[in-house]
């Protein structure tokens, strides 16, 4: 049974507030946690859905995923062998990109090979072991597995330091001038253990409070953590216009410019007049 269900969320909120006053003020402003666990689906459809949703908005991704599942009706979801046997053109017609088709096939082959744990195995393994095994699948990164750990398995001590919302919520809550580096956030967040999943949930709420202008201001100095430094863009190279030697100004002398209708232009140099040749005398 997920630990976030068996242990009272109110107890975890009090423990989190006690270990960090800033987090305590955030919890007070956001109110009680309303954690919602997703259905405990097998890893194969869960990870397949995560792959389909990558780099797409929710509506478009769900539409594509629905067409993909419809290929195997009346079954709710295909078996790994069925997916591997489906022609690429058929999968492409559902709207899946070639990269996602390759990722889905790799997922199916690793499910069949036992690399991807079963549901019972997931509940028995520790979080780092699950991350190590699932990230072997093409297209599945650490963040995807962390979302599965938090919202499907209900693991209470996961801090997704690569999540933009968590980093931005931390910046707003703790009054930083820039986003923290993932490693720095992981080191700072160690104080929130064993309730780091709950801390992440409240950091997501911090963004909503900031938009509503209800986020409590930080008291005292901001923590000393390494920040991401934005690199300045190099200035674009200025290409010199090529001109004839006759149009170049003489050294030490500035060529006067003419202003016409808001535009500044150089006057055209006067053409040299050729001297008239003397007429030839008739012999």
C-alpha positions as a Markdown table, in Angstrom:
| # | Residue | x | y | z |
|---|---|---|---|---|
| 1 | Unk | 0.0 | 0.0 | 0.0 |
| 2 | Unk | 1.4 | 3.5 | -0.8 |
| 3 | Unk | 3.2 | 5.1 | 2.1 |
| 4 | Unk | 1.5 | 8.4 | 1.5 |
| 5 | Unk | -1.8 | 6.7 | 2.3 |
| 6 | Unk | -0.7 | 4.6 | 5.2 |
| 7 | Unk | 0.9 | 7.6 | 7.0 |
| 8 | Unk | -1.2 | 10.6 | 7.8 |
| 9 | Unk | -0.4 | 13.6 | 5.5 |
| 10 | Unk | -1.1 | 15.9 | 8.4 |
| 11 | Unk | 1.7 | 14.3 | 10.4 |
| 12 | Unk | 4.1 | 14.8 | 7.5 |
| 13 | Unk | 3.0 | 18.4 | 7.1 |
| 14 | Unk | 3.8 | 19.1 | 10.8 |
| 15 | Unk | 7.2 | 17.4 | 10.5 |
| 16 | Unk | 8.1 | 19.3 | 7.3 |
| 17 | Unk | 7.1 | 22.7 | 8.9 |
| 18 | Unk | 9.1 | 21.9 | 12.0 |
| 19 | Unk | 12.3 | 21.2 | 10.1 |
| 20 | Unk | 12.1 | 24.4 | 8.0 |
| 21 | Unk | 10.3 | 27.7 | 9.0 |
| 22 | Unk | 10.1 | 28.9 | 5.4 |
| 23 | Unk | 8.4 | 25.7 | 4.4 |
| 24 | Unk | 6.2 | 26.0 | 7.4 |
| 25 | Unk | 4.9 | 29.5 | 6.2 |
| 26 | Unk | 4.3 | 28.0 | 2.7 |
| 27 | Unk | 2.3 | 25.1 | 4.2 |
| 28 | Unk | 0.2 | 27.6 | 6.2 |
| 29 | Unk | -0.5 | 29.7 | 3.1 |
| 30 | Unk | -1.3 | 26.8 | 0.8 |
| 31 | Unk | -3.4 | 24.8 | 3.3 |
| 32 | Unk | -3.6 | 21.0 | 3.7 |
| 33 | Unk | -2.1 | 18.8 | 1.0 |
| 34 | Unk | -4.7 | 17.2 | -1.3 |
| 35 | Unk | -2.4 | 14.5 | -2.8 |
| 36 | Unk | -4.1 | 12.4 | -5.4 |
| 37 | Unk | -2.7 | 9.1 | -6.4 |
| 38 | Unk | -3.3 | 7.7 | -9.9 |
| 39 | Unk | -4.7 | 4.3 | -10.6 |
| 40 | Unk | -2.2 | 1.6 | -9.9 |
| 41 | Unk | -1.7 | 0.6 | -13.5 |
| 42 | Unk | 0.9 | -1.9 | -14.8 |
| 43 | Unk | 4.3 | -0.3 | -15.8 |
| 44 | Unk | 3.8 | -1.0 | -19.5 |
| 45 | Unk | 0.7 | 1.2 | -20.2 |
| 46 | Unk | 2.0 | 3.8 | -17.7 |
| 47 | Unk | 5.3 | 4.3 | -19.4 |
| 48 | Unk | 3.8 | 4.0 | -22.8 |
| 49 | Unk | 1.5 | 6.9 | -22.0 |
| 50 | Unk | 4.4 | 8.9 | -20.6 |
| 51 | Unk | 6.3 | 8.4 | -23.9 |
| 52 | Unk | 3.2 | 9.5 | -25.9 |
| 53 | Unk | 2.9 | 12.7 | -23.9 |
| 54 | Unk | 6.4 | 13.8 | -24.3 |
| 55 | Unk | 6.8 | 17.3 | -25.9 |
| 56 | Unk | 3.0 | 17.6 | -26.5 |
| 57 | Unk | 0.1 | 19.3 | -24.8 |
| 58 | Unk | -2.3 | 17.1 | -22.9 |
| 59 | Unk | -5.2 | 17.2 | -25.4 |
| 60 | Unk | -3.1 | 16.3 | -28.4 |
| 61 | Unk | -1.2 | 13.6 | -26.6 |
| 62 | Unk | -4.4 | 12.0 | -25.3 |
| 63 | Unk | -5.9 | 12.0 | -28.8 |
| 64 | Unk | -2.9 | 10.3 | -30.3 |
| 65 | Unk | -2.7 | 7.8 | -27.4 |
| 66 | Unk | -6.4 | 7.0 | -27.8 |
| 67 | Unk | -5.9 | 6.2 | -31.5 |
| 68 | Unk | -2.9 | 4.0 | -30.6 |
| 69 | Unk | -4.9 | 2.0 | -28.1 |
| 70 | Unk | -7.8 | 1.7 | -30.6 |
| 71 | Unk | -5.6 | -0.4 | -32.9 |
| 72 | Unk | -5.9 | -3.2 | -30.4 |
| 73 | Unk | -9.6 | -3.0 | -29.5 |
| 74 | Unk | -11.4 | -4.7 | -27.8 |
| 75 | Unk | -8.4 | -5.1 | -25.6 |
| 76 | Unk | -7.8 | -2.2 | -23.3 |
| 77 | Unk | -4.0 | -2.2 | -24.0 |
| 78 | Unk | -1.8 | -4.4 | -26.3 |
| 79 | Unk | 0.6 | -7.0 | -25.1 |
| 80 | Unk | 4.3 | -6.3 | -25.7 |
| 81 | Unk | 4.4 | -8.9 | -28.5 |
| 82 | Unk | 1.4 | -7.3 | -30.2 |
| 83 | Unk | 3.1 | -3.9 | -30.2 |
| 84 | Unk | 6.3 | -5.4 | -31.6 |
| 85 | Unk | 4.4 | -7.1 | -34.4 |
| 86 | Unk | 2.5 | -3.9 | -35.5 |
| 87 | Unk | 3.9 | -2.4 | -38.7 |
| 88 | Unk | 5.6 | 1.0 | -38.4 |
| 89 | Unk | 3.3 | 2.6 | -41.0 |
| 90 | Unk | 0.2 | 1.6 | -38.9 |
| 91 | Unk | 1.7 | 3.1 | -35.8 |
| 92 | Unk | 2.7 | 6.2 | -37.7 |
| 93 | Unk | -0.9 | 6.7 | -38.9 |
| 94 | Unk | -2.0 | 7.3 | -35.3 |
| 95 | Unk | 0.2 | 10.4 | -35.1 |
| 96 | Unk | 3.1 | 8.9 | -33.2 |
| 97 | Unk | 6.5 | 10.2 | -34.4 |
| 98 | Unk | 9.3 | 7.8 | -35.5 |
| 99 | Unk | 11.2 | 8.6 | -32.3 |
| 100 | Unk | 8.2 | 7.7 | -30.1 |
| 101 | Unk | 7.6 | 4.5 | -32.1 |
| 102 | Unk | 11.2 | 3.4 | -31.5 |
| 103 | Unk | 10.8 | 4.2 | -27.8 |
| 104 | Unk | 7.5 | 2.2 | -27.5 |
| 105 | Unk | 9.1 | -0.7 | -29.3 |
| 106 | Unk | 12.1 | -0.6 | -27.0 |
| 107 | Unk | 9.8 | -0.4 | -24.0 |
| 108 | Unk | 7.9 | -3.5 | -25.2 |
| 109 | Unk | 11.0 | -5.5 | -25.8 |
| 110 | Unk | 12.4 | -4.6 | -22.3 |
| 111 | Unk | 9.0 | -5.5 | -20.7 |
| 112 | Unk | 9.1 | -8.9 | -22.4 |
| 113 | Unk | 12.8 | -9.4 | -21.4 |
| 114 | Unk | 12.0 | -8.6 | -17.7 |
| 115 | Unk | 14.1 | -5.4 | -17.5 |
| 116 | Unk | 11.0 | -3.4 | -16.6 |
| 117 | Unk | 9.7 | -4.7 | -13.3 |
| 118 | Unk | 6.1 | -6.0 | -12.8 |
| 119 | Unk | 3.7 | -4.1 | -10.5 |
| 120 | Unk | 4.5 | -6.4 | -7.6 |
| 121 | Unk | 8.2 | -5.9 | -8.1 |
| 122 | Unk | 7.8 | -2.2 | -8.3 |
| 123 | Unk | 6.3 | -2.1 | -4.8 |
| 124 | Unk | 9.1 | -4.3 | -3.4 |
| 125 | Unk | 12.0 | -2.4 | -4.9 |
| 126 | Unk | 13.5 | 0.8 | -3.5 |
| 127 | Unk | 13.2 | 4.1 | -5.5 |
| 128 | Unk | 16.8 | 4.2 | -6.8 |
| 129 | Unk | 16.6 | 0.6 | -8.0 |
| 130 | Unk | 13.4 | 1.4 | -9.9 |
| 131 | Unk | 15.0 | 4.5 | -11.5 |
| 132 | Unk | 18.1 | 2.5 | -12.5 |
| 133 | Unk | 16.0 | -0.2 | -14.3 |
| 134 | Unk | 13.4 | 2.0 | -15.9 |
| 135 | Unk | 15.8 | 4.6 | -17.3 |
| 136 | Unk | 17.3 | 1.8 | -19.4 |
| 137 | Unk | 14.3 | 2.2 | -21.7 |
| 138 | Unk | 14.7 | 4.5 | -24.6 |
| 139 | Unk | 12.9 | 7.8 | -24.1 |
| 140 | Unk | 12.4 | 7.3 | -20.3 |
| 141 | Unk | 14.4 | 9.7 | -18.2 |
| 142 | Unk | 14.8 | 10.1 | -14.4 |
| 143 | Unk | 12.0 | 12.7 | -14.3 |
| 144 | Unk | 9.4 | 10.3 | -15.8 |
| 145 | Unk | 10.3 | 7.6 | -13.3 |
| 146 | Unk | 10.1 | 10.1 | -10.4 |
| 147 | Unk | 6.6 | 11.1 | -11.4 |
| 148 | Unk | 5.6 | 7.4 | -11.4 |
| 149 | Unk | 7.2 | 7.0 | -8.0 |
| 150 | Unk | 5.3 | 10.0 | -6.5 |
| 151 | Unk | 1.9 | 9.8 | -8.1 |
| 152 | Unk | 1.4 | 6.1 | -8.7 |
| 153 | Unk | 3.5 | 4.3 | -6.1 |
| 154 | Unk | 3.0 | 7.1 | -3.5 |
| 155 | Unk | 6.7 | 7.2 | -2.5 |
| 156 | Unk | 7.0 | 10.0 | 0.2 |
| 157 | Unk | 10.7 | 10.9 | -0.2 |
| 158 | Unk | 11.2 | 11.9 | -3.9 |
| 159 | Unk | 12.5 | 15.3 | -4.8 |
| 160 | Unk | 12.5 | 15.9 | -8.6 |
| 161 | Unk | 15.3 | 18.5 | -8.8 |
| 162 | Unk | 15.1 | 18.6 | -12.6 |
| 163 | Unk | 11.5 | 19.6 | -12.6 |
| 164 | Unk | 11.0 | 23.3 | -13.7 |
| 165 | Unk | 8.1 | 23.9 | -11.4 |
| 166 | Unk | 9.9 | 22.6 | -8.3 |
| 167 | Unk | 12.9 | 24.7 | -9.1 |
| 168 | Unk | 10.8 | 27.8 | -9.8 |
| 169 | Unk | 8.8 | 27.3 | -6.7 |
| 170 | Unk | 11.9 | 27.0 | -4.6 |
| 171 | Unk | 13.3 | 30.2 | -6.2 |
| 172 | Unk | 10.0 | 32.1 | -5.3 |
| 173 | Unk | 9.6 | 30.7 | -1.8 |
| 174 | Unk | 13.2 | 31.3 | -0.7 |
| 175 | Unk | 13.7 | 34.6 | -2.5 |
| 176 | Unk | 16.5 | 33.7 | -4.9 |
| 177 | Unk | 17.5 | 35.8 | -7.8 |
| 178 | Unk | 17.8 | 32.9 | -10.2 |
| 179 | Unk | 16.9 | 29.2 | -10.5 |
| 180 | Unk | 18.9 | 26.8 | -8.3 |
| 181 | Unk | 21.2 | 24.2 | -9.8 |
| 182 | Unk | 19.7 | 20.7 | -9.5 |
| 183 | Unk | 22.6 | 19.5 | -7.4 |
| 184 | Unk | 22.3 | 22.5 | -5.0 |
| 185 | Unk | 18.6 | 21.9 | -4.7 |
| 186 | Unk | 19.2 | 18.3 | -3.9 |
| 187 | Unk | 21.7 | 19.2 | -1.2 |
| 188 | Unk | 19.4 | 21.8 | 0.4 |
| 189 | Unk | 16.4 | 19.6 | 0.2 |
| 190 | Unk | 18.1 | 16.8 | 2.2 |
| 191 | Unk | 16.7 | 18.6 | 5.3 |
| 192 | Unk | 13.2 | 17.8 | 4.2 |
| 193 | Unk | 13.7 | 14.0 | 4.3 |
| 194 | Unk | 11.8 | 11.8 | 4.7 |
| 195 | Unk | 9.0 | 14.0 | 3.3 |
| 196 | Unk | 10.6 | 15.4 | 0.1 |
| 197 | Unk | 7.7 | 14.4 | -2.1 |
| 198 | Unk | 5.4 | 16.6 | 0.1 |
| 199 | Unk | 7.9 | 19.4 | -0.1 |
| 200 | Unk | 7.8 | 19.2 | -4.0 |
| 201 | Unk | 4.0 | 19.3 | -3.9 |
| 202 | Unk | 4.1 | 22.5 | -1.8 |
| 203 | Unk | 6.8 | 24.1 | -4.1 |
| 204 | Unk | 4.4 | 23.5 | -7.0 |
| 205 | Unk | 1.7 | 25.3 | -5.0 |
| 206 | Unk | 4.1 | 28.2 | -4.4 |
| 207 | Unk | 3.9 | 29.1 | -8.1 |
| 208 | Unk | 0.1 | 29.3 | -7.8 |
| 209 | Unk | 0.3 | 31.4 | -4.7 |
| 210 | Unk | 2.8 | 33.8 | -6.3 |
| 211 | Unk | 0.4 | 34.3 | -9.3 |
| 212 | Unk | -2.4 | 35.1 | -6.9 |
| 213 | Unk | -0.1 | 37.4 | -4.9 |
| 214 | Unk | -0.6 | 35.3 | -1.7 |
| 215 | Unk | 2.9 | 33.8 | -1.4 |
| 216 | Unk | 4.4 | 34.8 | 2.0 |
| 217 | Unk | 7.5 | 36.9 | 1.7 |
| 218 | Unk | 10.8 | 35.4 | 2.8 |
| 219 | Unk | 12.1 | 36.6 | 6.2 |
| 220 | Unk | 15.8 | 37.2 | 6.5 |
| 221 | Unk | 18.5 | 36.4 | 3.9 |
| 222 | Unk | 18.1 | 34.0 | 1.1 |
| 223 | Unk | 20.0 | 30.7 | 1.4 |
| 224 | Unk | 23.4 | 30.4 | -0.1 |
| 225 | Unk | 22.9 | 27.9 | -2.9 |
| 226 | Unk | 24.5 | 27.6 | -6.3 |
| 227 | Unk | 22.4 | 29.3 | -9.0 |
| 228 | Unk | 22.1 | 28.7 | -12.7 |
| 229 | Unk | 23.9 | 31.5 | -14.5 |
| 230 | Unk | 22.5 | 32.8 | -17.7 |
| 231 | Unk | 25.1 | 33.0 | -20.4 |
| 232 | Unk | 25.2 | 36.3 | -22.3 |
| 233 | Unk | 24.5 | 35.9 | -26.0 |
| 234 | Unk | 27.5 | 36.9 | -28.1 |
| 235 | Unk | 27.0 | 40.1 | -30.1 |
| 236 | Unk | 26.2 | 39.5 | -33.8 |
| 237 | Unk | 29.2 | 40.0 | -36.1 |
| 238 | Unk | 29.0 | 43.2 | -38.1 |
| 239 | Unk | 29.6 | 42.6 | -41.8 |
| 240 | Unk | 31.5 | 45.4 | -43.5 |
| 241 | Unk | 30.0 | 46.6 | -46.8 |
| 242 | Unk | 32.3 | 46.3 | -49.7 |
| 243 | Unk | 32.7 | 49.5 | -51.7 |
| 244 | Unk | 34.8 | 50.6 | -54.6 |
| 245 | Unk | 38.1 | 52.4 | -53.8 |
| 246 | Unk | 36.7 | 55.5 | -55.4 |
| 247 | Unk | 33.9 | 55.7 | -52.8 |
| 248 | Unk | 36.2 | 55.4 | -49.8 |
| 249 | Unk | 36.9 | 58.6 | -48.0 |
| 250 | Unk | 40.4 | 59.9 | -48.1 |
| 251 | Unk | 42.5 | 59.3 | -44.9 |
| 252 | Unk | 42.0 | 62.0 | -42.3 |
| 253 | Unk | 38.9 | 63.4 | -44.1 |
| 254 | Unk | 35.3 | 62.7 | -43.3 |
| 255 | Unk | 32.9 | 62.4 | -46.1 |
| 256 | Unk | 29.9 | 64.6 | -45.6 |
| 257 | Unk | 26.5 | 62.9 | -45.4 |
| 258 | Unk | 23.2 | 64.0 | -46.7 |
| 259 | Unk | 20.0 | 63.6 | -44.6 |
| 260 | Unk | 16.9 | 63.0 | -46.7 |
| 261 | Unk | 13.5 | 62.0 | -45.2 |
| 262 | Unk | 15.0 | 60.5 | -42.0 |
| 263 | Unk | 17.7 | 58.6 | -43.9 |
| 264 | Unk | 21.4 | 59.3 | -43.8 |
| 265 | Unk | 23.2 | 58.7 | -47.1 |
| 266 | Unk | 26.6 | 59.5 | -48.5 |
| 267 | Unk | 26.7 | 61.7 | -51.6 |
| 268 | Unk | 27.8 | 60.0 | -54.7 |
| 269 | Unk | 31.3 | 61.0 | -55.8 |
| 270 | Unk | 31.4 | 63.3 | -58.8 |
| 271 | Unk | 32.5 | 61.6 | -62.0 |
| 272 | Unk | 35.8 | 62.8 | -63.6 |
| 273 | Unk | 35.3 | 64.6 | -66.9 |
| 274 | Unk | 37.5 | 63.3 | -69.7 |
| 275 | Unk | 39.6 | 66.0 | -71.5 |
| 276 | Unk | 38.5 | 66.6 | -75.1 |
| 277 | Unk | 41.1 | 65.4 | -77.6 |
| 278 | Unk | 42.2 | 68.0 | -80.2 |
| 279 | Unk | 40.6 | 67.4 | -83.6 |
| 280 | Unk | 42.8 | 65.7 | -86.1 |
| 281 | Unk | 43.9 | 67.9 | -89.1 |
| 282 | Unk | 42.9 | 66.6 | -92.5 |
| 283 | Unk | 45.9 | 65.5 | -94.5 |
